[in-house]
């Protein structure tokens, strides 16, 4: 699916792509997270974007 509209693309990036993934439990967290919401681990990485 390709999104042409820049406003829709910004919403798409924020809701789907701009996340952090916990390396311990795999939970998705917001980009500004410091600790995991599920297991409280500090071992987070940015979500891989293709």
N, CA, C and O of each residue as an XYZ file, in Angstrom:
200
protein
N       0.842     -1.176      0.000
C       0.000      0.000      0.000
C       0.884      1.235      0.000
O       1.753      1.389      0.859
N       0.663      2.097     -0.949
C       1.413      3.345     -0.992
C       0.492      4.494     -0.617
O      -0.666      4.540     -1.030
N       1.016      5.405      0.159
C       0.241      6.559      0.612
C       0.837      7.787     -0.047
O       2.019      8.082      0.130
N       0.027      8.499     -0.802
C       0.494      9.685     -1.534
C       0.357     10.965     -0.722
O       1.191     11.864     -0.826
N      -0.684     11.047      0.078
C      -0.976     12.259      0.838
C       0.027     12.422      1.986
O       0.152     11.514      2.808
N       0.745     13.550      2.069
C       1.746     13.730      3.134
C       1.148     13.724      4.541
O       1.796     13.262      5.480
N      -0.075     14.228      4.701
C      -0.704     14.221      6.020
C      -1.013     12.798      6.467
O      -0.787     12.444      7.624
N      -1.529     11.987      5.554
C      -1.807     10.592      5.886
C      -0.521      9.819      6.148
O      -0.491      8.937      7.007
N       0.531     10.140      5.420
C       1.813      9.473      5.625
C       2.377      9.805      7.007
O       2.954      8.937      7.663
N       2.218     11.042      7.450
C       2.688     11.431      8.782
C       1.933     10.667      9.865
O       2.530     10.208     10.839
N       0.626     10.533      9.693
C      -0.178      9.777     10.656
C       0.241      8.310     10.645
O       0.381      7.690     11.699
N       0.440      7.762      9.456
C       0.855      6.363      9.308
C       2.198      6.110      9.989
O       2.356      5.119     10.701
N       3.162      7.000      9.772
C       4.482      6.841     10.392
C       4.372      6.874     11.911
O       4.977      6.054     12.602
N       3.608      7.813     12.421
C       3.502      7.943     13.879
C       2.822      6.735     14.503
O       3.263      6.255     15.548
N       1.755      6.232     13.882
C       0.977      5.141     14.474
C       1.582      3.770     14.248
O       1.374      2.869     15.061
N       2.339      3.584     13.149
C       2.802      2.241     12.799
C       4.330      2.107     12.864
O       4.836      1.116     13.391
N       5.055      3.074     12.343
C       6.498      2.913     12.183
C       7.321      3.446     13.347
O       8.341      2.852     13.699
N       6.909      4.535     13.942
C       7.720      5.162     14.981
C       7.425      4.533     16.335
O       6.695      5.097     17.149
N       7.997      3.367     16.563
C       7.799      2.615     17.797
C       9.148      2.100     18.285
O      10.120      2.063     17.530
N       9.197      1.710     19.529
C      10.341      0.998     20.080
C       9.889     -0.399     20.453
O       8.757     -0.592     20.896
N      10.770     -1.377     20.278
C      10.462     -2.766     20.574
C      11.347     -3.215     21.725
O      12.552     -2.967     21.728
N      10.742     -3.876     22.698
C      11.485     -4.403     23.839
C      12.252     -5.642     23.387
O      11.683     -6.535     22.759
N      13.519     -5.693     23.701
C      14.323     -6.854     23.340
C      14.063     -8.051     24.244
O      14.425     -9.176     23.899
N      13.447     -7.825     25.387
C      13.195     -8.903     26.336
C      11.852     -9.596     26.070
O      11.788    -10.824     26.022
N      10.783     -8.811     25.898
C       9.453     -9.420     25.745
C       8.803     -9.162     24.389
O       7.802     -9.800     24.063
N       9.351     -8.236     23.587
C       8.814     -7.980     22.249
C       7.655     -7.010     22.197
O       7.042     -6.858     21.141
N       7.329     -6.345     23.296
C       6.213     -5.403     23.320
C       6.558     -4.135     22.556
O       7.709     -3.700     22.546
N       5.544     -3.538     21.912
C       5.714     -2.261     21.230
C       5.479     -1.129     22.219
O       4.536     -1.167     23.010
N       6.335     -0.135     22.166
C       6.276      1.011     23.062
C       6.351      2.285     22.239
O       6.809      2.243     21.097
N       5.911      3.426     22.785
C       6.066      4.680     22.070
C       7.540      5.044     21.903
O       8.397      4.560     22.642
N       7.822      5.895     20.928
C       9.204      6.242     20.601
C       9.906      6.948     21.763
O      11.125      6.831     21.891
N       9.185      7.668     22.604
C       9.821      8.387     23.710
C       9.919      7.548     24.989
O      10.289      8.069     26.041
N       9.593      6.266     24.907
C       9.643      5.395     26.082
C      11.077      5.153     26.535
O      11.993      5.070     25.717
N      11.257      5.041     27.832
C      12.556      4.723     28.414
C      12.556      3.301     28.945
O      13.554      2.586     28.866
N      11.393      2.903     29.497
C      11.229      1.538     29.991
C      10.074      0.878     29.250
O       9.174      1.553     28.751
N      10.111     -0.440     29.185
C       9.041     -1.209     28.555
C       7.771     -1.108     29.387
O       7.822     -1.133     30.617
N       6.635     -0.993     28.715
C       5.353     -0.882     29.414
C       4.927     -2.204     30.023
O       4.149     -2.219     30.978
N       5.421     -3.322     29.489
C       4.986     -4.630     29.959
C       5.914     -5.214     31.020
O       5.454     -5.609     32.091
N       7.222     -5.272     30.734
C       8.149     -5.955     31.656
C       9.073     -4.999     32.396
O       9.865     -5.437     33.231
N       8.991     -3.704     32.108
C       9.797     -2.654     32.766
C      11.295     -2.751     32.459
O      12.107     -2.170     33.179
N      11.665     -3.466     31.417
C      13.060     -3.554     31.008
C      13.469     -2.250     30.330
O      12.635     -1.579     29.722
N      14.729     -1.893     30.430
C      15.240     -0.694     29.758
C      15.923     -1.036     28.434
O      16.507     -0.161     27.795
N      15.855     -2.279     28.026
C      16.519     -2.744     26.813
C      15.571     -2.607     25.625
O      14.923     -3.576     25.229
N      15.489     -1.384     25.047
C      14.597     -1.079     23.931
C      15.407     -0.747     22.687
O      16.526     -0.242     22.771
N      14.824     -1.039     21.538
C      15.428     -0.690     20.247
C      14.360     -0.091     19.356
O      13.179     -0.383     19.544
N      14.739      0.747     18.381
C      13.746      1.271     17.441
C      13.223      0.163     16.532
O      13.942     -0.789     16.229
N      11.991      0.286     16.108
C      11.403     -0.704     15.210
C      12.111     -0.618     13.863
O      12.395      0.474     13.372
N      12.392     -1.773     13.270
C      13.051     -1.806     11.970
C      12.075     -1.386     10.885
O      10.937     -1.855     10.850
N      12.521     -0.495      9.993
C      11.699      0.014      8.905
C      12.294     -0.459      7.590
O      13.480     -0.268      7.321
N      11.460     -1.073      6.785
C      11.926     -1.567      5.484
C      11.951     -0.485      4.449
O      12.319     -0.736      3.302
